[in-house]
Amino acid sequence: MAGKNLRSPAKVAVIHTSPDKVIQDIGKVMRLAEYENHLPKECETLLKINISWQHYYPGCSTTPWQLDGVIQTLLQDGYKDLIPAHNGTVVVDPIEGAFNNRHTAVENLHNLHPIYLDIPPTEWVDYKPAGNMLVLDDVYPDGIKIPACFAGKNIIHLPTVKTHVFTTMTGAMKNAFGGLLHRRRHWTHSVIHETLVDLLQIQKELHTGIFAVMDGTLAGDGPGPRAMRWHEKNVLIASADQVAIDAVAAKMMGLDPMELKFIQLADDLGLGVGRIKDIEIVGEDIALVNWNFSVSENTFASKGQKLIYWGPLKPIERFLLRSFLAPLAFFASNLYHNEYWLRFVGRKRIKAAMDTGWGKLFKHYST
């Protein structure tokens, strides 16, 4: 990239919460992170929802109370034009996901009209970044395309605290992956860390303000973002610095943020702050927090993908993922996650989660 961005002081808010007061606490954590200083009220505000699976699974996707609390806070503080934004993937149906994860119920509650980024009439347009890209120009030699509706708007990312088989952990920076890139985003998996940094650069060019509210009420470890073990952690995190919020979440999970390539690259390039010592953390003291989350596990599906992205199948990656064979990989992923793992492993874990206070709150958001 051509030069470093001006680095701003990084403030990350962390608080503990509970099902009976989470809506109020979302407002509290947003205000502790001084969100109004970063999101102009005269601009429309996108609420970038994370759907990692069209089925509900604890810790996997944006929670309904996370979306509800952010909407209520924005409305209370005078923000008027709110636009929930959903993305699909080659293996995830966004409309089904929004319904099953109770996002649709929350949107109906507030009379908001969502957009589905991978479904017409959403328009995708060519975009030439002002800054040099690390990898996206090479991955997409015919040009980068972005949703036309993103330019000139605020954006609030709504990730959850969880692990990821490709990026070790996933948070605010990874949440842009599903919004700014079209369904061929899987082409970037072999250079996923550099891709996330490129996308943060593009976001800084596109948006009038960027903020993130991360839900760690039920956090996930293991082979995320789907085949995880959930843990009741009762935490909310918020920041305008997308690198810093991911660094803080990583630290709480038991990771060294600067050992995560996407955080290290973004910090080096001045796109945010990745070093915990340089981040002002307000609210809770997390100095001794270490959840010891497992980040080295894989699913059957991710083992195969890693053979393609970084293993012996790398020489034929383009043929496998950009030819008539590509749908076979999507079919195999759906078969594994939806027909095997969810049926024989996931449903027991979902049932156990429904007995917690968070499970009872989830049921409250009926459609």
C-alpha positions, 0 to 999 in steps of 0.5 A: 500500500502507498504509505501508512494511514494516520493512526488514531488512538485506539479505544476498546470497551469491554463489559460483562452482561447478562440476558436480563440487561443485555439491551441496556448493556449494548448501549453502555458498551457503545457509548463507552467506546464513544461511537457517536464520535465516529458515526455522523448522524446525518448519514445512513448507517448499514448494520452489517450482520454476520451469518456464518450458517443459515441454521442457528448455532450458538456463537456462530452468527449475529445474535438477535439481542445484539442486533436489537440492542444496537438498533435501540441505541442508535434510535435513542441517540438520534440515528434515523436511517438504519439499513440491515445488510445480509450476505450469503455465501456459496454454502449459506442462504441469507434469507433462510439464515436471517429467519432462523437466526431471528434477525428477521424478527428484530427487523420486523420489530423495528420496521426496518427493511434489510438488503441482501447483498448477493441477491438482486436488486442489489447492484455491484459496481467496479471499484478502483481503490485509491490505495495499493492492494496487497492481493485483491488486484491479483485475485481479481484481474478483471477488477474488484466489485463492491455493492453500490449501496455501501459508498457514503454510508456509516457501517456497524459490524456485528460479529461474534467472538469465535475461532475460525479454521482459516484465520484462527479467530474471526471478528470485525475485520473478517465481517467485511469479507462477507459484505464487500466481496461477492460470491467468488470471495472464496477465491481469496482464501489462500491469501485470506489475511492479506485480503482482510487488510485490503478490505479494511483499506477499502472500507476506510475509503468508502464509509463515512464511519466504521464501528463494531459491536462484538457479541461474546455472550456465547463464544465459540472455540474449536473448528469455527465458524460452525463446528464449534463448542460454545462457552457462556462468556457474557461479554460485549466488546465495542470499538471504532478501531477494527484492528484493536477490537479483534486484538482484544477479542483474540487476547481474551481467547488466549491468543497473541494478537500480533501472531495473527497475520491479518492483525499484524499486517494491519497494525504495520500498515497503520490501519489500526492498532493490534498491540494490546499495550497500545490500546486503551481498554475501558470498562472491564480489566482484561489483563488476566483474562485467558479463555484458552480457546482451542484454535488448532482443530479442523473439520473434515471439510476444512482439512480438504480445503487447506490441502487446496489452499496451502497444501499439495493441491495448491498447484491445481487450486484455480482448476478446482475452485474456478471450474465446473468442479467448484460446485462439488466442493460446495456440495461436500461442505453442505453435506458435511455440516448440514447433514452430518455434523449438525444432525449428530453433533450440533443439535445436542449442543444447541439443545443444551444452549437453549437451557441457558438464559441466552437460549431462553432470550433467543426463543423470545425473539419469535417471528 
